């Protein structure tokens, strides 16, 4: 067996494992959507979306988008008042699919309220840490017009 | 002024950046992941004049190694930058 065919076999094995993983955890309705909605292959890419989402929600959103046929590049970033870990997603798409992308983002990245311990200097008092209520999650989405798109 | 956002495989990033810098282009390199298997990619941000867009794309095409079947060497978005300033 030469090295090329071994490589191919390894790739196939990996693909099979991944497929199995998808079937286990992805609800069937997403899977069907992914098969029907082939978003980026045939149509011209004319917009670039830069979506910044919180780190905890990025995985679920990326999975969803990938299953719906979007092509996603993840960039780790941080920001906001708490310097929380965020992920910026770069997604090239045709304008026609923008509403569907935004629907995914809205469903996956709802803002929610969480209590975060605040640092209060009180050395002589044994008190419960003060909690402040903060909004976490949500997404910031920039849509840019692409003048030219190439896959080299 | 145009902003070129190019996504290349991490193994190609070194030679690509070297070639671009040799040709006088300014490059910002950002580590990223993507694709079906979430492999390592590098996102390059290249700000350049309109007439340099085609030369940059040619450099990207030449400097990236040939892709595996079914993959591309690089994905390139060119967006307009109406305002550019170096402070």
gemmi code that builds the backbone of each chain (N, CA, C; Angstrom):
import gemmi

chains = {
    "A": [
        ("UNK", (0.848, -1.186, 0.000), (0.000, 0.000, 0.000), (0.893, 1.250, 0.000)),
        ("UNK", (0.722, 2.096, -0.994), (1.572, 3.287, -1.009), (1.015, 4.363, -0.070)),
        ("UNK", (1.814, 5.392, 0.104), (1.448, 6.357, 1.145), (0.200, 7.141, 0.762)),
        ("UNK", (0.017, 7.345, -0.544), (-1.135, 8.156, -0.955), (-2.441, 7.446, -0.601)),
        ("UNK", (-2.492, 6.135, -0.888), (-3.751, 5.438, -0.615), (-3.982, 5.331, 0.890)),
        ("UNK", (-2.878, 5.228, 1.646), (-3.058, 5.206, 3.102), (-3.667, 6.512, 3.585)),
        ("UNK", (-3.137, 7.583, 2.997), (-3.673, 8.886, 3.361), (-5.154, 8.968, 3.088)),
        ("UNK", (-5.520, 8.491, 1.884), (-6.932, 8.547, 1.511), (-7.771, 7.748, 2.484)),
        ("UNK", (-7.220, 6.586, 2.886), (-7.984, 5.747, 3.796), (-8.157, 6.452, 5.146)),
        ("UNK", (-7.057, 7.094, 5.581), (-7.157, 7.809, 6.850), (-8.202, 8.911, 6.762)),
        ("UNK", (-8.171, 9.618, 5.643), (-9.131, 10.710, 5.476), (-10.543, 10.154, 5.514)),
        ("UNK", (-10.761, 9.028, 4.817), (-12.089, 8.421, 4.792), (-12.530, 8.051, 6.198)),
        ("UNK", (-11.595, 7.445, 6.965), (-11.949, 7.054, 8.327), (-12.363, 8.256, 9.147)),
        ("UNK", (-11.603, 9.309, 8.995), (-11.892, 10.525, 9.743), (-13.267, 11.059, 9.357)),
        ("UNK", (-13.515, 11.081, 8.055), (-14.810, 11.581, 7.577), (-15.944, 10.732, 8.131)),
        ("UNK", (-15.739, 9.430, 8.184), (-16.791, 8.558, 8.703), (-17.060, 8.849, 10.169)),
        ("UNK", (-15.973, 9.030, 10.906), (-16.159, 9.319, 12.332), (-16.950, 10.597, 12.518)),
        ("UNK", (-16.573, 11.602, 11.741), (-17.247, 12.890, 11.869), (-18.730, 12.736, 11.521)),
        ("UNK", (-19.006, 11.999, 10.437), (-20.395, 11.817, 10.008), (-21.193, 11.158, 11.125)),
        ("UNK", (-20.579, 10.168, 11.754), (-21.241, 9.442, 12.823), (-21.582, 10.398, 13.968)),
        ("UNK", (-20.615, 11.216, 14.298), (-20.752, 12.215, 15.354), (-21.930, 13.130, 15.048)),
        ("UNK", (-22.008, 13.583, 13.809), (-23.108, 14.463, 13.431), (-24.450, 13.785, 13.628)),
        ("UNK", (-24.537, 12.514, 13.168), (-25.818, 11.821, 13.249), (-26.251, 11.674, 14.704)),
        ("UNK", (-25.257, 11.517, 15.602), (-25.601, 11.315, 17.006), (-26.191, 12.568, 17.626)),
        ("UNK", (-25.567, 13.705, 17.376), (-25.957, 14.849, 18.203), (-26.775, 15.900, 17.463)),
        ("UNK", (-26.797, 15.849, 16.143), (-27.491, 16.919, 15.444), (-28.942, 16.509, 15.210)),
        ("UNK", (-29.876, 17.326, 15.675), (-31.271, 16.994, 15.419), (-31.515, 16.845, 13.920)),
        ("UNK", (-32.411, 15.947, 13.588), (-32.576, 15.563, 12.209), (-32.951, 16.753, 11.320)),
        ("UNK", (-33.674, 17.669, 11.862), (-34.153, 18.780, 11.039), (-32.984, 19.616, 10.519)),
        ("UNK", (-31.942, 19.761, 11.306), (-30.773, 20.505, 10.829), (-30.110, 19.753, 9.693)),
        ("UNK", (-30.043, 18.456, 9.883), (-29.371, 17.637, 8.884), (-30.076, 17.795, 7.532)),
        ("UNK", (-31.393, 17.764, 7.576), (-32.147, 17.914, 6.328), (-31.929, 19.284, 5.704)),
        ("UNK", (-31.908, 20.299, 6.545), (-31.659, 21.645, 6.029), (-30.322, 21.696, 5.300)),
        ("UNK", (-29.336, 21.063, 5.922), (-27.994, 21.088, 5.351), (-27.959, 20.447, 3.981)),
        ("UNK", (-28.728, 19.405, 3.799), (-28.727, 18.714, 2.520), (-29.399, 19.568, 1.445)),
        ("UNK", (-30.463, 20.248, 1.830), (-31.191, 21.019, 0.820), (-30.534, 22.362, 0.523)),
        ("UNK", (-30.123, 23.050, 1.593), (-29.637, 24.410, 1.391), (-28.152, 24.410, 1.069)),
        ("UNK", (-27.807, 24.424, -0.193), (-26.405, 24.448, -0.554), (-26.052, 25.903, -0.858)),
        ("UNK", (-25.609, 26.599, 0.163), (-25.647, 28.050, 0.113), (-24.588, 28.645, -0.799)),
        ("UNK", (-23.352, 28.206, -0.625), (-22.277, 29.017, -1.173), (-21.616, 28.439, -2.420)),
        ("UNK", (-21.986, 27.249, -2.841), (-21.203, 26.650, -3.912), (-21.528, 27.219, -5.288)),
        ("UNK", (-22.820, 27.407, -5.589), (-23.152, 27.729, -6.970), (-23.314, 29.233, -7.222)),
        ("UNK", (-23.680, 30.003, -6.194), (-23.994, 31.404, -6.439), (-22.799, 32.303, -6.147)),
        ("UNK", (-22.845, 33.473, -6.741), (-21.765, 34.430, -6.558), (-21.734, 34.916, -5.111)),
        ("UNK", (-20.539, 34.968, -4.543), (-20.368, 35.497, -3.190), (-20.241, 37.004, -3.333)),
        ("UNK", (-21.194, 37.744, -2.787), (-21.073, 39.195, -2.925), (-21.100, 39.946, -1.607)),
        ("UNK", (-21.185, 39.219, -0.499), (-21.108, 39.904, 0.786), (-20.238, 39.126, 1.754)),
        ("UNK", (-19.593, 39.874, 2.626), (-18.779, 39.261, 3.675), (-19.358, 39.694, 5.011)),
        ("UNK", (-19.676, 38.706, 5.840), (-20.242, 38.993, 7.148), (-19.162, 38.756, 8.197)),
        ("UNK", (-18.943, 39.745, 9.063), (-18.059, 39.572, 10.204), (-18.953, 39.584, 11.434)),
        ("UNK", (-19.103, 38.432, 12.066), (-19.992, 38.317, 13.222), (-19.150, 38.040, 14.453)),
        ("UNK", (-19.256, 38.899, 15.453), (-18.529, 38.686, 16.703), (-19.520, 38.164, 17.733)),
        ("UNK", (-19.278, 36.954, 18.220), (-20.198, 36.345, 19.175), (-19.402, 35.909, 20.401)),
        ("UNK", (-20.089, 35.669, 21.507), (-19.352, 35.294, 22.713), (-18.832, 33.864, 22.558)),
        ("UNK", (-17.707, 33.612, 23.234), (-17.014, 32.335, 23.066), (-17.897, 31.127, 23.321)),
        ("UNK", (-18.767, 31.218, 24.335), (-19.595, 30.078, 24.690), (-20.639, 29.739, 23.645)),
        ("UNK", (-21.010, 30.716, 22.838), (-22.071, 30.464, 21.862), (-21.523, 30.205, 20.465)),
        ("UNK", (-20.211, 30.409, 20.294), (-19.647, 30.335, 18.947), (-19.693, 28.919, 18.375)),
        ("UNK", (-19.428, 27.919, 19.231), (-19.396, 26.541, 18.740), (-20.732, 26.134, 18.157)),
        ("UNK", (-21.796, 26.391, 18.911), (-23.131, 26.004, 18.463), (-23.494, 26.728, 17.167)),
        ("UNK", (-23.143, 28.020, 17.102), (-23.485, 28.795, 15.905), (-22.714, 28.276, 14.691)),
        ("UNK", (-21.416, 28.001, 14.888), (-20.615, 27.491, 13.770), (-21.173, 26.169, 13.269)),
        ("UNK", (-21.539, 25.281, 14.198), (-22.118, 23.994, 13.796), (-23.369, 24.206, 12.955)),
        ("UNK", (-24.234, 25.041, 13.449), (-25.488, 25.325, 12.755), (-25.242, 25.860, 11.358)),
        ("UNK", (-24.336, 26.849, 11.259), (-24.077, 27.485, 9.966), (-23.446, 26.491, 9.003)),
        ("UNK", (-22.502, 25.696, 9.509), (-21.842, 24.719, 8.648), (-22.869, 23.720, 8.108)),
        ("UNK", (-23.804, 23.301, 8.980), (-24.809, 22.338, 8.535), (-25.775, 22.933, 7.534)),
        ("UNK", (-25.939, 24.246, 7.568), (-26.826, 24.891, 6.611), (-26.070, 25.275, 5.336)),
        ("UNK", (-24.804, 24.886, 5.238), (-24.062, 25.094, 4.005), (-23.228, 26.363, 3.948)),
        ("UNK", (-23.219, 27.152, 5.015), (-22.363, 28.339, 5.031), (-20.924, 27.921, 5.274)),
        ("UNK", (-19.984, 28.700, 4.726), (-18.578, 28.427, 4.978), (-18.040, 29.457, 5.947)),
        ("UNK", (-17.475, 28.965, 7.034), (-17.182, 29.820, 8.177), (-15.699, 29.743, 8.511)),
        ("UNK", (-15.079, 30.887, 8.748), (-13.722, 30.933, 9.296), (-13.786, 31.572, 10.665)),
        ("UNK", (-13.202, 30.905, 11.663), (-13.261, 31.413, 13.031), (-11.973, 32.118, 13.398)),
        ("UNK", (-12.087, 33.264, 14.006), (-10.924, 33.977, 14.525), (-11.163, 34.229, 16.009)),
        ("UNK", (-10.252, 33.772, 16.871), (-10.398, 34.012, 18.314), (-10.133, 35.475, 18.605)),
        ("UNK", (-10.973, 36.064, 19.421), (-10.789, 37.475, 19.746), (-11.271, 37.706, 21.174)),
        ("UNK", (-11.091, 38.906, 21.661), (-11.640, 39.226, 22.974), (-12.093, 40.674, 22.941)),
        ("UNK", (-12.998, 40.999, 23.834), (-13.479, 42.373, 23.807), (-14.609, 42.583, 24.784)),
        ("UNK", (-15.151, 43.772, 24.780), (-16.239, 44.095, 25.685), (-15.698, 44.590, 27.020)),
        ("UNK", (-16.599, 44.973, 27.889), (-16.194, 45.606, 29.144), (-15.459, 44.625, 30.050)),
        ("UNK", (-15.753, 43.329, 29.932), (-15.091, 42.338, 30.781), (-13.945, 41.628, 30.051)),
        ("UNK", (-13.595, 42.090, 28.878), (-12.592, 41.422, 28.033), (-12.883, 39.929, 27.904)),
        ("UNK", (-14.138, 39.631, 27.707), (-14.554, 38.243, 27.545), (-13.987, 37.658, 26.261)),
        ("UNK", (-13.776, 36.341, 26.281), (-13.364, 35.677, 25.049), (-14.523, 35.736, 24.051)),
        ("UNK", (-14.221, 36.186, 22.859), (-15.236, 36.190, 21.805), (-14.642, 35.491, 20.594)),
        ("UNK", (-15.487, 35.164, 19.668), (-15.027, 34.565, 18.422), (-15.595, 35.403, 17.290)),
        ("UNK", (-14.735, 35.799, 16.354), (-15.222, 36.505, 15.171), (-15.341, 35.503, 14.034)),
        ("UNK", (-16.486, 35.462, 13.429), (-16.703, 34.534, 12.320), (-16.690, 35.319, 11.020)),
        ("UNK", (-15.914, 34.834, 10.051), (-15.921, 35.437, 8.716), (-16.719, 34.504, 7.805)),
        ("UNK", (-17.749, 35.039, 7.196), (-18.632, 34.211, 6.370), (-18.865, 34.928, 5.048)),
        ("UNK", (-18.466, 34.298, 3.963), (-18.757, 34.836, 2.643), (-20.066, 34.246, 2.158)),
        ("UNK", (-20.950, 35.088, 1.610), (-22.227, 34.544, 1.173), (-22.855, 35.417, 0.097)),
        ("UNK", (-23.884, 34.878, -0.544), (-24.682, 35.663, -1.475), (-25.734, 36.415, -0.668)),
        ("UNK", (-25.950, 37.662, -1.101), (-26.898, 38.551, -0.423), (-28.231, 37.871, -0.102)),
        ("UNK", (-28.675, 37.003, -1.004), (-29.979, 36.372, -0.841), (-30.066, 35.539, 0.426)),
        ("UNK", (-28.929, 35.068, 0.924), (-28.950, 34.190, 2.089), (-28.753, 34.929, 3.404)),
        ("UNK", (-28.592, 36.242, 3.328), (-28.332, 37.014, 4.547), (-29.444, 36.860, 5.592)),
        ("UNK", (-30.728, 36.930, 5.196), (-31.774, 36.780, 6.220), (-31.685, 35.437, 6.949)),
        ("UNK", (-31.331, 34.395, 6.212), (-31.250, 33.087, 6.861), (-30.080, 33.050, 7.853)),
        ("UNK", (-28.969, 33.665, 7.447), (-27.824, 33.732, 8.357), (-28.195, 34.493, 9.628)),
        ("UNK", (-28.876, 35.639, 9.444), (-29.231, 36.450, 10.607), (-30.206, 35.698, 11.514)),
        ("UNK", (-31.101, 34.906, 10.917), (-32.035, 34.118, 11.725), (-31.256, 33.134, 12.599)),
        ("UNK", (-30.239, 32.490, 12.024), (-29.407, 31.572, 12.813), (-28.737, 32.308, 13.959)),
        ("UNK", (-28.168, 33.482, 13.641), (-27.456, 34.239, 14.678), (-28.433, 34.634, 15.778)),
        ("UNK", (-29.637, 35.080, 15.391), (-30.612, 35.504, 16.403), (-31.013, 34.344, 17.302)),
        ("UNK", (-31.166, 33.163, 16.709), (-31.601, 32.028, 17.518), (-30.500, 31.535, 18.439)),
        ("UNK", (-29.268, 31.566, 17.964), (-28.151, 30.989, 18.721), (-27.591, 31.942, 19.767)),
        ("UNK", (-27.645, 33.214, 19.488), (-26.900, 34.171, 20.302), (-27.834, 35.128, 21.012)),
        ("UNK", (-28.793, 34.612, 21.756), (-29.669, 35.488, 22.532), (-28.873, 36.128, 23.660)),
        ("UNK", (-29.201, 37.370, 23.955), (-28.597, 38.024, 25.118), (-29.248, 37.453, 26.360)),
        ("UNK", (-28.466, 37.170, 27.385), (-29.071, 36.719, 28.641), (-28.388, 37.428, 29.798)),
        ("UNK", (-29.062, 37.423, 30.933), (-28.518, 38.116, 32.113), (-27.814, 37.092, 32.987)),
        ("UNK", (-26.656, 37.489, 33.480), (-25.916, 36.584, 34.352), (-25.380, 37.391, 35.526)),
        ("UNK", (-25.187, 36.717, 36.636), (-24.628, 37.416, 37.795), (-23.141, 37.126, 37.870)),
        ("UNK", (-22.361, 38.196, 37.959), (-20.903, 38.080, 37.953), (-20.375, 38.685, 39.236)),
        ("UNK", (-19.463, 37.993, 39.956), (-18.951, 38.573, 41.198), (-18.156, 39.843, 40.932)),
        ("UNK", (-18.465, 40.876, 41.663), (-17.731, 42.134, 41.536), (-16.639, 42.160, 42.602)),
        ("UNK", (-15.513, 42.763, 42.304), (-14.418, 42.834, 43.278), (-14.616, 44.043, 44.169)),
        ("UNK", (-14.936, 43.784, 45.418), (-15.144, 44.884, 46.367), (-14.087, 44.762, 47.464)),
        ("UNK", (-13.392, 45.856, 47.744), (-12.373, 45.847, 48.791), (-13.054, 45.981, 50.144)),
        ("UNK", (-13.092, 44.913, 50.930), (-13.684, 44.976, 52.259), (-12.909, 44.027, 53.171)),
        ("UNK", (-11.683, 44.398, 53.563), (-10.808, 43.454, 54.234), (-11.289, 43.019, 55.611)),
        ("UNK", (-11.999, 43.891, 56.335), (-12.364, 43.544, 57.709), (-13.717, 42.860, 57.809)),
        ("UNK", (-14.450, 42.916, 56.771), (-15.791, 42.344, 56.828), (-15.833, 41.029, 56.060)),
        ("UNK", (-16.367, 40.047, 56.721), (-16.575, 38.802, 55.971), (-17.973, 38.841, 55.382)),
        ("UNK", (-18.018, 39.271, 54.167), (-19.349, 39.393, 53.549), (-19.385, 38.543, 52.286)),
        ("UNK", (-20.575, 38.272, 51.905), (-20.767, 37.547, 50.640), (-20.242, 38.418, 49.501)),
        ("UNK", (-19.593, 37.821, 48.530), (-19.158, 38.646, 47.397), (-20.356, 39.318, 46.733)),
        ("UNK", (-20.127, 40.554, 46.366), (-21.205, 41.311, 45.732), (-21.346, 40.844, 44.291)),
        ("UNK", (-22.536, 40.587, 43.908), (-22.769, 40.151, 42.525), (-23.358, 41.302, 41.734)),
        ("UNK", (-22.845, 41.487, 40.549), (-23.491, 42.475, 39.681), (-24.149, 41.733, 38.526)),
        ("UNK", (-25.220, 42.302, 38.077), (-25.951, 41.676, 36.995), (-25.394, 42.216, 35.684)),
        ("UNK", (-25.072, 41.338, 34.766), (-24.510, 41.800, 33.495), (-25.198, 41.059, 32.348)),
        ("UNK", (-25.286, 41.746, 31.246), (-25.813, 41.084, 30.050), (-24.664, 40.398, 29.340)),
        ("UNK", (-24.818, 39.122, 29.034), (-23.774, 38.427, 28.285), (-24.393, 37.852, 27.012)),
        ("UNK", (-23.521, 37.472, 26.119), (-23.993, 36.892, 24.859), (-24.356, 37.983, 23.879)),
        ("UNK", (-25.171, 37.617, 22.910), (-25.504, 38.563, 21.854), (-24.455, 38.503, 20.770)),
        ("UNK", (-24.667, 39.221, 19.717), (-23.728, 39.175, 18.607), (-23.666, 40.542, 17.951)),
        ("UNK", (-22.505, 40.861, 17.418), (-22.344, 42.070, 16.623), (-22.050, 41.628, 15.200)),
        ("UNK", (-22.844, 42.109, 14.266), (-22.706, 41.620, 12.893), (-22.423, 42.789, 11.963)),
        ("UNK", (-21.337, 42.713, 11.231), (-21.031, 43.683, 10.180), (-21.204, 42.984, 8.836)),
        ("UNK", (-21.871, 43.650, 7.919), (-22.017, 43.096, 6.572), (-21.300, 44.024, 5.602)),
        ("UNK", (-20.325, 43.496, 4.878), (-19.559, 44.302, 3.926), (-19.829, 43.804, 2.514)),
        ("UNK", (-19.862, 44.740, 1.569), (-19.979, 44.337, 0.172), (-18.626, 43.844, -0.323)),
        ("UNK", (-18.629, 42.731, -0.995), (-17.392, 42.183, -1.555), (-17.313, 42.619, -3.017)),
        ("UNK", (-16.209, 43.269, -3.385), (-16.057, 43.689, -4.777), (-15.622, 42.532, -5.646)),
        ("UNK", (-14.861, 41.654, -5.022), (-14.296, 40.569, -5.803), (-14.105, 39.374, -4.884)),
        ("UNK", (-14.459, 38.191, -5.370), (-14.294, 36.972, -4.563), (-13.568, 35.957, -5.415)),
        ("UNK", (-12.530, 35.326, -4.859), (-11.768, 34.331, -5.611), (-11.505, 33.119, -4.737)),
        ("UNK", (-11.629, 31.951, -5.335), (-11.101, 30.733, -4.685), (-9.970, 30.271, -5.572)),
        ("UNK", (-8.747, 30.345, -5.034), (-7.574, 30.077, -5.863), (-7.274, 28.576, -5.912)),
    ],
    "B": [
        ("UNK", (-8.425, 52.781, -2.038), (-7.779, 51.748, -1.217), (-8.701, 50.546, -1.074)),
        ("UNK", (-8.113, 49.384, -1.156), (-8.883, 48.147, -1.012), (-8.329, 47.349, 0.149)),
        ("UNK", (-9.212, 46.610, 0.815), (-8.780, 45.666, 1.845), (-8.984, 44.259, 1.301)),
        ("UNK", (-7.899, 43.505, 1.262), (-7.984, 42.115, 0.803), (-7.947, 41.226, 2.039)),
        ("UNK", (-8.963, 40.381, 2.181), (-8.991, 39.411, 3.276), (-8.770, 38.051, 2.639)),
        ("UNK", (-7.624, 37.442, 2.927), (-7.279, 36.167, 2.294), (-7.162, 35.096, 3.367)),
        ("UNK", (-7.785, 33.947, 3.133), (-7.708, 32.839, 4.074), (-6.895, 31.733, 3.417)),
        ("UNK", (-5.751, 31.424, 4.027), (-4.859, 30.399, 3.467), (-4.594, 29.348, 4.547)),
        ("UNK", (-4.090, 28.193, 4.113), (-3.749, 27.162, 5.102), (-2.527, 27.602, 5.905)),
        ("UNK", (-2.450, 27.146, 7.152), (-1.352, 27.643, 7.999), (0.025, 27.254, 7.459)),
        ("UNK", (0.116, 26.099, 6.773), (1.431, 25.709, 6.248), (1.912, 26.649, 5.145)),
        ("UNK", (0.970, 27.295, 4.450), (1.353, 28.189, 3.362), (1.601, 29.623, 3.843)),
        ("UNK", (1.223, 29.907, 5.069), (1.212, 31.310, 5.504), (2.602, 31.933, 5.480)),
        ("UNK", (3.610, 31.183, 5.943), (4.965, 31.731, 5.998), (5.446, 32.215, 4.639)),
        ("UNK", (5.511, 31.316, 3.630), (5.956, 31.732, 2.303), (5.112, 32.853, 1.707)),
        ("UNK", (3.793, 32.812, 1.936), (2.918, 33.839, 1.364), (3.260, 35.207, 1.938)),
        ("UNK", (3.381, 35.274, 3.265), (3.689, 36.555, 3.909), (5.045, 37.060, 3.423)),
        ("UNK", (6.016, 36.127, 3.333), (7.355, 36.516, 2.885), (7.301, 37.127, 1.483)),
        ("UNK", (6.590, 36.465, 0.574), (6.474, 36.960, -0.799), (5.792, 38.330, -0.848)),
        ("UNK", (4.713, 38.465, -0.067), (3.981, 39.734, -0.088), (4.854, 40.870, 0.427)),
        ("UNK", (5.597, 40.604, 1.509), (6.451, 41.649, 2.085), (7.574, 41.990, 1.107)),
        ("UNK", (8.126, 40.962, 0.445), (9.165, 41.201, -0.557), (8.651, 42.126, -1.661)),
        ("UNK", (7.374, 41.997, -2.000), (6.802, 42.835, -3.043), (6.235, 44.140, -2.486)),
        ("UNK", (6.595, 44.467, -1.263), (6.250, 45.775, -0.721), (4.822, 45.887, -0.204)),
        ("UNK", (4.159, 44.763, 0.043), (2.790, 44.839, 0.575), (2.820, 44.766, 2.094)),
        ("UNK", (1.846, 45.420, 2.704), (1.729, 45.350, 4.164), (0.730, 44.263, 4.515)),
        ("UNK", (1.132, 43.396, 5.431), (0.294, 42.235, 5.754), (0.095, 42.144, 7.257)),
        ("UNK", (-1.136, 41.869, 7.677), (-1.409, 41.510, 9.067), (-1.884, 40.070, 9.079)),
        ("UNK", (-1.306, 39.292, 9.980), (-1.548, 37.856, 9.982), (-2.351, 37.491, 11.229)),
        ("UNK", (-3.453, 36.806, 11.047), (-4.324, 36.436, 12.161), (-4.552, 34.931, 12.109)),
        ("UNK", (-4.302, 34.243, 13.207), (-4.553, 32.795, 13.240), (-6.055, 32.550, 13.289)),
        ("UNK", (-6.515, 31.548, 12.575), (-7.948, 31.260, 12.580), (-8.148, 29.782, 12.292)),
        ("UNK", (-9.377, 29.333, 12.431), (-9.696, 27.963, 12.055), (-10.921, 28.004, 11.178)),
        ("UNK", (-11.167, 26.922, 10.456), (-12.372, 26.934, 9.645), (-12.488, 25.688, 8.810)),
        ("UNK", (-13.525, 25.669, 8.013), (-13.753, 24.535, 7.146), (-14.433, 23.398, 7.882)),
        ("UNK", (-14.720, 22.364, 7.156), (-15.479, 21.245, 7.682), (-14.753, 20.580, 8.855)),
        ("UNK", (-13.434, 20.432, 8.759), (-12.693, 19.730, 9.801), (-12.034, 20.698, 10.788)),
        ("UNK", (-12.344, 21.993, 10.656), (-11.784, 23.004, 11.551), (-10.265, 22.933, 11.598)),
        ("UNK", (-9.662, 22.877, 10.446), (-8.209, 22.841, 10.413), (-7.642, 24.236, 10.609)),
        ("UNK", (-6.321, 24.265, 10.820), (-5.673, 25.552, 11.039), (-5.603, 26.366, 9.757)),
        ("UNK", (-6.027, 27.586, 9.847), (-5.931, 28.508, 8.733), (-5.318, 29.801, 9.238)),
        ("UNK", (-4.864, 30.602, 8.314), (-4.380, 31.929, 8.666), (-5.159, 32.935, 7.835)),
        ("UNK", (-5.679, 33.957, 8.483), (-6.369, 35.028, 7.780), (-5.390, 36.181, 7.604)),
        ("UNK", (-5.221, 36.640, 6.382), (-4.310, 37.747, 6.114), (-5.126, 38.984, 5.767)),
        ("UNK", (-4.800, 40.085, 6.397), (-5.424, 41.364, 6.065), (-4.390, 42.180, 5.299)),
        ("UNK", (-4.718, 42.532, 4.080), (-3.763, 43.232, 3.225), (-4.444, 44.498, 2.708)),
        ("UNK", (-3.917, 45.633, 3.098), (-4.446, 46.889, 2.573), (-3.583, 47.328, 1.408)),
        ("UNK", (-4.218, 47.639, 0.273), (-3.410, 47.975, -0.898), (-4.190, 48.858, -1.858)),
        ("UNK", (-3.457, 49.501, -2.763), (-4.108, 50.331, -3.778), (-4.815, 49.441, -4.791)),
        ("UNK", (-5.806, 50.028, -5.460), (-6.632, 49.244, -6.367), (-5.793, 48.536, -7.439)),
        ("UNK", (-4.763, 49.222, -7.962), (-3.999, 48.609, -9.064), (-3.139, 47.435, -8.592)),
        ("UNK", (-2.950, 47.306, -7.254), (-2.142, 46.197, -6.755), (-2.957, 44.956, -6.417)),
        ("UNK", (-4.297, 45.036, -6.563), (-5.128, 43.906, -6.146), (-4.794, 42.657, -6.975)),
        ("UNK", (-4.743, 42.817, -8.288), (-4.455, 41.652, -9.131), (-3.066, 41.079, -8.854)),
        ("UNK", (-1.995, 41.928, -8.771), (-0.686, 41.372, -8.415), (-0.698, 40.599, -7.094)),
        ("UNK", (-1.412, 41.112, -6.099), (-1.453, 40.409, -4.805), (-2.113, 39.042, -4.977)),
        ("UNK", (-3.216, 39.003, -5.732), (-3.900, 37.718, -5.941), (-2.985, 36.750, -6.691)),
        ("UNK", (-2.197, 37.281, -7.645), (-1.254, 36.420, -8.361), (-0.191, 35.867, -7.413)),
        ("UNK", (0.299, 36.718, -6.488), (1.294, 36.254, -5.516), (0.700, 35.145, -4.651)),
        ("UNK", (-0.550, 35.343, -4.212), (-1.207, 34.332, -3.380), (-1.302, 33.005, -4.130)),
        ("UNK", (-1.673, 33.101, -5.420), (-1.840, 31.881, -6.206), (-0.497, 31.148, -6.346)),
        ("UNK", (0.583, 31.928, -6.576), (1.890, 31.296, -6.798), (2.516, 30.776, -5.508)),
        ("UNK", (2.315, 31.486, -4.401), (3.036, 31.138, -3.177), (2.377, 29.997, -2.399)),
        ("UNK", (1.098, 29.742, -2.637), (0.427, 28.654, -1.928), (0.711, 27.344, -2.643)),
        ("UNK", (0.922, 26.304, -1.848), (1.166, 24.997, -2.455), (-0.136, 24.468, -3.059)),
        ("UNK", (-0.032, 23.535, -4.058), (-1.250, 23.020, -4.693), (-2.157, 22.365, -3.666)),
        ("UNK", (-3.468, 22.541, -3.797), (-4.392, 22.032, -2.785), (-4.672, 20.545, -2.951)),
        ("UNK", (-5.175, 19.937, -1.882), (-5.692, 18.572, -1.987), (-6.936, 18.619, -2.861)),
        ("UNK", (-7.284, 17.485, -3.497), (-8.492, 17.501, -4.329), (-9.712, 17.932, -3.517)),
        ("UNK", (-10.505, 18.777, -4.105), (-11.717, 19.237, -3.419), (-11.501, 20.453, -2.545)),
        ("UNK", (-10.257, 20.891, -2.416), (-9.978, 22.081, -1.608), (-9.432, 23.181, -2.503)),
        ("UNK", (-9.339, 24.380, -1.963), (-8.761, 25.500, -2.692), (-7.464, 25.931, -2.031)),
        ("UNK", (-6.629, 26.605, -2.807), (-5.392, 27.153, -2.232), (-5.712, 28.226, -1.200)),
        ("UNK", (-6.628, 29.084, -1.565), (-6.916, 30.247, -0.727), (-8.299, 30.769, -1.074)),
        ("UNK", (-8.902, 31.462, -0.129), (-10.162, 32.157, -0.379), (-9.882, 33.648, -0.205)),
        ("UNK", (-10.276, 34.441, -1.188), (-9.923, 35.862, -1.180), (-11.187, 36.715, -1.282)),
        ("UNK", (-11.347, 37.637, -0.350), (-12.405, 38.644, -0.435), (-11.724, 39.997, -0.646)),
        ("UNK", (-12.208, 40.758, -1.587), (-11.713, 42.131, -1.757), (-12.856, 43.072, -1.393)),
        ("UNK", (-12.634, 43.916, -0.397), (-13.671, 44.885, -0.027), (-13.099, 46.291, -0.155)),
        ("UNK", (-14.003, 47.241, -0.413), (-13.578, 48.625, -0.591), (-13.287, 49.246, 0.780)),
        ("UNK", (-12.244, 50.021, 0.868), (-11.944, 50.764, 2.102), (-11.977, 52.247, 1.756)),
        ("UNK", (-13.117, 52.902, 1.952), (-13.240, 54.295, 1.527), (-12.292, 55.220, 2.288)),
        ("UNK", (-11.893, 54.814, 3.468), (-11.003, 55.675, 4.251), (-9.851, 54.829, 4.776)),
        ("UNK", (-8.634, 55.269, 4.529), (-7.467, 54.549, 5.033), (-6.515, 55.565, 5.617)),
        ("UNK", (-5.982, 55.266, 6.771), (-5.094, 56.214, 7.415), (-4.068, 55.450, 8.229)),
        ("UNK", (-2.832, 55.864, 8.143), (-1.826, 55.313, 9.042), (-1.463, 56.405, 10.020)),
        ("UNK", (-1.648, 56.109, 11.301), (-1.459, 57.154, 12.310), (-0.075, 56.983, 12.947)),
    ],
}
model = gemmi.Model(1)
for chain_id, residues in chains.items():
    chain = gemmi.Chain(chain_id)
    for i, (resn, *xyz) in enumerate(residues, 1):
        res = gemmi.Residue()
        res.name, res.seqid = resn, gemmi.SeqId(i, " ")
        for name, pos in zip(("N", "CA", "C"), xyz):
            atom = gemmi.Atom()
            atom.name, atom.element = name, gemmi.Element(name[0])
            atom.pos, atom.b_iso = gemmi.Position(*pos), 0.0
            res.add_atom(atom)
        chain.add_residue(res)
    model.add_chain(chain)
structure = gemmi.Structure()
structure.add_model(model)
structure.setup_entities()
